[in-house]
Amino acid sequence: MSKQTEKTMEDMSFEELMNTLESVVQALEGGELALEEAVKKYEEGVHLSKACQSKLESAEKVLTKKMVNNKEEPFELNNQDEE
């Protein structure tokens, strides 16, 4: 996988990454790829999966923080006193 391809994945939205990953999985499940091409597709799928995981982790960090008195604090999911 080239650096240019990885950069492109970084610029893709989560939805674009998932759609591309789904296409890779379908191609692999089709069973019509030569071994070398299947290995390349598998590697591409691994990179796509890692990019998706990274985007999910970033989103999780954003969603689990809140601003309180102009500073970031963890968001407590079990806090019953939230307004």
N, CA, C and O of each residue as an XYZ file, in Angstrom:
332
protein
N       0.848     -1.168      0.000
C       0.000      0.000      0.000
C       0.891      1.227      0.000
O       1.782      1.340      0.842
N       0.676      2.124     -0.901
C       1.521      3.300     -1.024
C       1.105      4.372     -0.028
O      -0.014      4.366      0.484
N       2.032      5.297      0.239
C       1.730      6.416      1.136
C       0.580      7.255      0.579
O      -0.247      7.758      1.339
N       0.527      7.405     -0.743
C      -0.532      8.196     -1.366
C      -1.895      7.564     -1.081
O      -2.857      8.277     -0.794
N      -1.989      6.235     -1.156
C      -3.242      5.554     -0.868
C      -3.624      5.742      0.595
O      -4.791      5.994      0.897
N      -2.646      5.622      1.523
C      -2.934      5.813      2.937
C      -3.416      7.230      3.197
O      -4.340      7.431      3.985
N      -2.810      8.211      2.553
C      -3.236      9.599      2.714
C      -4.669      9.750      2.230
O      -5.466     10.447      2.858
N      -4.997      9.112      1.134
C      -6.356      9.171      0.618
C      -7.328      8.583      1.635
O      -8.410      9.136      1.833
N      -6.969      7.478      2.283
C      -7.837      6.877      3.293
C      -8.040      7.833      4.463
O      -9.137      7.910      5.017
N      -6.998      8.557      4.841
C      -7.114      9.513      5.945
C      -8.121     10.608      5.612
O      -8.806     11.126      6.494
N      -8.204     10.953      4.335
C      -9.102     12.023      3.913
C     -10.541     11.548      3.707
O     -11.453     12.369      3.599
N     -10.750     10.241      3.653
C     -12.084      9.695      3.407
C     -12.932      9.767      4.676
O     -12.418      9.680      5.791
N     -14.239      9.926      4.481
C     -15.157      9.887      5.618
C     -15.299      8.434      6.090
O     -14.922      7.493      5.391
N     -15.846      8.287      7.279
C     -16.082      6.944      7.811
C     -16.974      6.139      6.871
O     -16.732      4.957      6.625
N     -18.004      6.795      6.352
C     -18.945      6.110      5.464
C     -18.256      5.665      4.172
O     -18.506      4.566      3.676
N     -17.392      6.522      3.634
C     -16.650      6.153      2.426
C     -15.724      4.972      2.693
O     -15.608      4.062      1.872
N     -15.071      4.997      3.840
C     -14.187      3.891      4.206
C     -14.974      2.584      4.327
O     -14.545      1.542      3.832
N     -16.137      2.654      4.995
C     -16.953      1.448      5.173
C     -17.456      0.915      3.835
O     -17.460     -0.296      3.614
N     -17.882      1.810      2.942
C     -18.346      1.374      1.618
C     -17.225      0.705      0.837
O     -17.440     -0.312      0.177
N     -16.027      1.278      0.913
C     -14.881      0.690      0.225
C     -14.523     -0.655      0.837
O     -14.218     -1.606      0.117
N     -14.559     -0.739      2.161
C     -14.274     -1.999      2.842
C     -15.299     -3.064      2.443
O     -14.941     -4.221      2.224
N     -16.557     -2.676      2.351
C     -17.598     -3.611      1.930
C     -17.328     -4.137      0.520
O     -17.533     -5.320      0.248
N     -16.872     -3.269     -0.366
C     -16.530     -3.687     -1.735
C     -15.372     -4.677     -1.739
O     -15.370     -5.645     -2.499
N     -14.387     -4.423     -0.879
C     -13.241     -5.329     -0.772
C     -13.710     -6.698     -0.285
O     -13.313     -7.727     -0.832
N     -14.547     -6.705      0.733
C     -15.057     -7.972      1.278
C     -15.853     -8.727      0.212
O     -15.700     -9.940      0.071
N     -16.689     -8.028     -0.530
C     -17.461     -8.683     -1.583
C     -16.554     -9.282     -2.651
O     -16.806    -10.383     -3.143
N     -15.501     -8.555     -3.006
C     -14.559     -9.066     -4.005
C     -13.872    -10.328     -3.493
O     -13.686    -11.288     -4.240
N     -13.498    -10.320     -2.226
C     -12.846    -11.496     -1.644
C     -13.816    -12.673     -1.538
O     -13.446    -13.814     -1.813
N     -15.048    -12.394     -1.144
C     -16.037    -13.463     -1.011
C     -16.439    -14.036     -2.364
O     -16.882    -15.181     -2.448
N     -16.284    -13.242     -3.424
C     -16.639    -13.701     -4.763
C     -15.797    -14.884     -5.215
O     -16.244    -15.688     -6.034
N     -14.597    -14.994     -4.696
C     -13.747    -16.142     -4.996
C     -13.170    -16.168     -6.400
O     -12.620    -17.189     -6.814
N     -13.278    -15.083     -7.137
C     -12.793    -15.084     -8.511
C     -11.457    -14.366     -8.679
O     -10.973    -14.230     -9.803
N     -10.855    -13.905     -7.586
C      -9.585    -13.201     -7.660
C      -8.423    -14.183     -7.682
O      -8.469    -15.231     -7.038
N      -7.391    -13.836     -8.423
C      -6.149    -14.610     -8.369
C      -5.557    -14.446     -6.971
O      -5.842    -13.465     -6.284
N      -4.750    -15.390     -6.560
C      -4.186    -15.371     -5.212
C      -3.496    -14.045     -4.909
O      -3.715    -13.459     -3.849
N      -2.670    -13.573     -5.828
C      -1.927    -12.336     -5.594
C      -2.872    -11.144     -5.410
O      -2.655    -10.297     -4.543
N      -3.909    -11.091     -6.227
C      -4.886    -10.007     -6.118
C      -5.688    -10.136     -4.824
O      -6.011     -9.128     -4.196
N      -6.007    -11.346     -4.425
C      -6.737    -11.568     -3.181
C      -5.905    -11.103     -1.985
O      -6.440    -10.518     -1.043
N      -4.609    -11.360     -2.023
C      -3.729    -10.915     -0.937
C      -3.689     -9.390     -0.889
O      -3.741     -8.798      0.190
N      -3.598     -8.755     -2.056
C      -3.605     -7.287     -2.107
C      -4.918     -6.729     -1.565
O      -4.921     -5.762     -0.804
N      -6.022     -7.336     -1.956
C      -7.335     -6.882     -1.472
C      -7.447     -7.078      0.038
O      -7.997     -6.230      0.741
N      -6.926     -8.195      0.530
C      -6.956     -8.457      1.969
C      -6.171     -7.373      2.709
O      -6.638     -6.832      3.711
N      -4.969     -7.061      2.203
C      -4.153     -6.012      2.822
C      -4.874     -4.666      2.787
O      -4.839     -3.916      3.762
N      -5.518     -4.363      1.680
C      -6.293     -3.130      1.570
C      -7.409     -3.125      2.616
O      -7.666     -2.103      3.253
N      -8.061     -4.260      2.786
C      -9.123     -4.369      3.782
C      -8.619     -4.136      5.191
O      -9.296     -3.501      5.998
N      -7.439     -4.644      5.492
C      -6.847     -4.433      6.819
C      -6.602     -2.942      7.039
O      -6.917     -2.411      8.104
N      -6.041     -2.268      6.037
C      -5.791     -0.829      6.152
C      -7.098     -0.048      6.299
O      -7.179      0.886      7.097
N      -8.102     -0.425      5.542
C      -9.404      0.230      5.644
C     -10.022      0.024      7.020
O     -10.587      0.949      7.604
N      -9.909     -1.194      7.531
C     -10.447     -1.502      8.851
C      -9.761     -0.667      9.934
O     -10.419     -0.156     10.841
N      -8.449     -0.532      9.835
C      -7.706      0.279     10.808
C      -8.098      1.747     10.702
O      -8.214      2.429     11.720
N      -8.301      2.243      9.487
C      -8.721      3.629      9.297
C     -10.108      3.844      9.901
O     -10.353      4.872     10.532
N     -11.014      2.886      9.715
C     -12.353      2.972     10.314
C     -12.250      2.994     11.836
O     -12.908      3.800     12.493
N     -11.429      2.117     12.391
C     -11.255      2.055     13.846
C     -10.723      3.378     14.383
O     -11.161      3.847     15.433
N      -9.782      3.976     13.665
C      -9.221      5.260     14.081
C     -10.286      6.353     14.088
O     -10.356      7.154     15.020
N     -11.114      6.381     13.046
C     -12.191      7.377     12.979
C     -13.196      7.163     14.111
O     -13.680      8.128     14.703
N     -13.509      5.902     14.411
C     -14.436      5.616     15.511
C     -13.857      6.052     16.854
O     -14.569      6.610     17.689
N     -12.563      5.798     17.062
C     -11.924      6.204     18.311
C     -11.924      7.722     18.452
O     -12.142      8.244     19.545
N     -11.678      8.435     17.347
C     -11.711      9.898     17.384
C     -13.107     10.399     17.732
O     -13.264     11.311     18.543
N     -14.109      9.804     17.119
C     -15.489     10.206     17.395
C     -15.845      9.909     18.854
O     -16.522     10.705     19.505
N     -15.395      8.778     19.355
C     -15.676      8.418     20.741
C     -15.076      9.437     21.699
O     -15.711      9.819     22.683
N     -13.854      9.878     21.414
C     -13.216     10.882     22.270
C     -14.022     12.175     22.291
O     -14.195     12.789     23.344
N     -14.509     12.582     21.136
C     -15.308     13.808     21.059
C     -16.602     13.650     21.837
O     -17.003     14.548     22.577
N     -17.258     12.500     21.668
C     -18.566     12.293     22.293
C     -18.490     12.053     23.791
O     -19.489     12.223     24.490
N     -17.332     11.663     24.297
C     -17.218     11.382     25.725
C     -16.596     12.539     26.492
O     -16.192     12.384     27.645
N     -16.524     13.676     25.862
C     -16.023     14.886     26.530
C     -17.120     15.947     26.512
O     -18.003     15.940     25.654
N     -17.042     16.840     27.461
C     -17.946     17.974     27.449
C     -17.198     19.174     28.012
O     -16.191     19.022     28.703
N     -17.692     20.353     27.715
C     -17.080     21.575     28.215
C     -17.775     21.987     29.510
O     -18.995     22.143     29.547
N     -16.988     22.163     30.571
C     -17.497     22.607     31.857
C     -16.550     23.697     32.348
O     -15.351     23.464     32.497
N     -17.085     24.872     32.595
C     -16.274     25.998     33.055
C     -15.056     26.220     32.171
O     -13.952     26.446     32.665
N     -15.266     26.153     30.857
C     -14.233     26.397     29.851
C     -13.086     25.393     29.877
O     -11.998     25.703     29.391
N     -13.291     24.226     30.416
C     -12.269     23.181     30.326
C     -12.936     21.844     30.048
O     -14.085     21.610     30.423
N     -12.199     20.986     29.392
C     -12.734     19.692     28.988
C     -12.702     18.728     30.167
O     -11.695     18.618     30.865
N     -13.806     18.038     30.379
C     -13.874     17.017     31.417
C     -14.551     15.789     30.852
O     -15.376     15.902     29.945
N     -14.221     14.614     31.370
C     -14.873     13.388     30.877
C     -16.379     13.453     31.107
O     -16.853     14.004     32.101
N     -17.100     12.888     30.182
C     -18.555     12.812     30.284
C     -18.913     11.533     31.020
O     -18.532     10.439     30.602
N     -19.634     11.670     32.101
C     -20.035     10.513     32.893
C     -21.378      9.996     32.383
O     -22.394     10.680     32.504
N     -21.384      8.808     31.820
C     -22.606      8.249     31.261
C     -23.642      7.904     32.314
O     -24.839      7.928     32.030
N     -23.206      7.584     33.521
C     -24.145      7.166     34.556
C     -24.521      8.307     35.496
O     -25.099      8.061     36.554
N     -24.206      9.550     35.133
C     -24.515     10.711     35.967
C     -25.980     11.061     35.820
O     -26.407     11.489     34.748
N     -26.756     10.888     36.874
C     -28.190     11.162     36.849
C     -28.505     12.637     37.001
O     -29.645     13.041     36.770
N     -27.517     13.470     37.390
C     -27.744     14.877     37.658
C     -27.558     15.753     36.434
O     -27.587     16.977     36.560
N     -27.368     15.178     35.259
C     -27.164     15.958     34.026
C     -28.418     16.737     33.701
O     -29.531     16.260     33.922
N     -28.237     17.945     33.174
C     -29.385     18.778     32.812
C     -29.904     18.413     31.455
O     -30.871     19.011     30.982
